[in-house]
Amino acid sequence: MTIDLSTMSRPELEQLRRKIDQALDRLARKERKLALEAAEQAARAHGYSLSELTGAEPRAAAKPKAPARYRNPANPAQSWSGRGRQPGWIKDALAQGKSLDDFEI
């Protein structure tokens, strides 16, 4: 396949560059996956896992979301765990003199 770059316009050349970059990215991902599979297979052949040999630990599972402790009586769909920033409806209620105890679930 021969491409004459001298006859192409700037938009055509930029489009060609994007396609080439995308193709290189796909190829790099494929090659990395194949290399990782080969490394895992070689480690298994010697009785190890790849993580044992590299010292890498498996990724920890995401922490579960904290359960809701407070609920907005005006809109039961709104709740708050008591962690992090206070939602606006809590701030407004506290400014009006209410207590957090009023919103406990």
C-alpha positions as CSV (number, residue, x, y, z in Angstrom):
1,M,0.0,0.0,0.0
2,T,1.5,3.3,-1.1
3,I,0.2,6.6,0.2
4,D,1.4,9.8,-1.5
5,L,1.4,12.3,1.4
6,S,2.4,15.2,-0.8
7,T,-1.0,15.2,-2.5
8,M,-3.0,15.1,0.8
9,S,-4.6,18.2,2.4
10,R,-4.0,19.1,6.0
11,P,-7.4,17.7,7.2
12,E,-6.7,14.4,5.4
13,L,-3.2,14.2,6.9
14,E,-4.6,15.0,10.4
15,Q,-7.3,12.3,10.0
16,L,-4.6,9.8,8.8
17,R,-2.5,10.7,11.9
18,R,-5.5,10.1,14.2
19,K,-6.1,6.7,12.6
20,I,-2.4,5.8,12.9
21,D,-2.4,6.8,16.6
22,Q,-5.5,4.7,17.3
23,A,-4.0,1.7,15.5
24,L,-0.8,2.1,17.5
25,D,-2.7,2.3,20.7
26,R,-4.7,-0.8,19.9
27,L,-1.6,-2.7,18.9
28,A,0.2,-1.6,22.1
29,R,-2.7,-2.9,24.3
30,K,-2.8,-6.2,22.4
31,E,1.0,-6.7,22.7
32,R,0.9,-5.8,26.4
33,K,-1.9,-8.3,27.0
34,L,0.0,-11.0,25.2
35,A,3.2,-10.3,27.1
36,L,1.3,-10.4,30.4
37,E,-0.3,-13.7,29.5
38,A,3.1,-15.1,28.6
39,A,4.7,-13.9,31.8
40,E,1.8,-15.4,33.9
41,Q,2.2,-18.7,32.0
42,A,5.9,-18.8,32.6
43,A,5.4,-18.1,36.3
44,R,2.8,-20.9,36.6
45,A,5.2,-23.3,34.8
46,H,7.6,-22.7,37.8
47,G,4.9,-23.1,40.4
48,Y,4.4,-19.4,41.2
49,S,1.8,-16.7,40.4
50,L,3.0,-13.6,38.7
51,S,2.0,-11.5,41.7
52,E,4.2,-13.6,43.9
53,L,7.2,-13.0,41.7
54,T,6.7,-9.3,41.3
55,G,5.5,-8.5,44.8
56,A,2.4,-6.9,43.5
57,E,-0.7,-7.5,45.5
58,P,-4.1,-8.1,44.0
59,R,-6.2,-5.0,43.9
60,A,-8.4,-4.6,47.0
61,A,-12.1,-4.5,46.5
62,A,-13.7,-1.1,46.8
63,K,-15.0,-0.2,50.2
64,P,-18.7,-0.5,50.6
65,K,-20.7,2.7,50.8
66,A,-21.5,3.8,54.3
67,P,-25.1,3.3,55.3
68,A,-27.4,6.3,55.5
69,R,-27.9,7.6,59.1
70,Y,-30.0,10.7,58.3
71,R,-33.0,11.2,55.9
72,N,-34.7,14.3,54.7
73,P,-38.3,14.2,55.8
74,A,-39.3,16.5,53.0
75,N,-37.7,14.3,50.4
76,P,-37.1,10.7,51.6
77,A,-34.9,10.0,48.5
78,Q,-32.3,12.3,50.1
79,S,-30.1,10.7,52.8
80,W,-26.7,11.3,54.3
81,S,-24.3,8.9,56.0
82,G,-23.0,11.5,58.4
83,R,-19.6,11.4,56.7
84,G,-18.1,14.0,54.4
85,R,-19.7,17.4,53.7
86,Q,-23.1,18.1,55.0
87,P,-25.8,18.2,52.3
88,G,-27.6,21.5,51.8
89,W,-30.8,20.3,53.3
90,I,-29.0,19.4,56.5
91,K,-27.2,22.8,56.6
92,D,-30.5,24.6,56.1
93,A,-32.2,22.7,58.8
94,L,-29.4,23.2,61.3
95,A,-29.5,27.0,60.5
96,Q,-33.2,26.9,61.4
97,G,-32.3,25.5,64.8
98,K,-33.1,21.9,64.2
99,S,-30.9,19.1,65.5
100,L,-29.3,16.2,63.6
101,D,-31.3,13.9,65.9
102,D,-34.4,15.1,64.1
103,F,-33.2,13.4,60.9
104,E,-31.9,10.1,62.2
105,I,-33.2,7.0,60.5
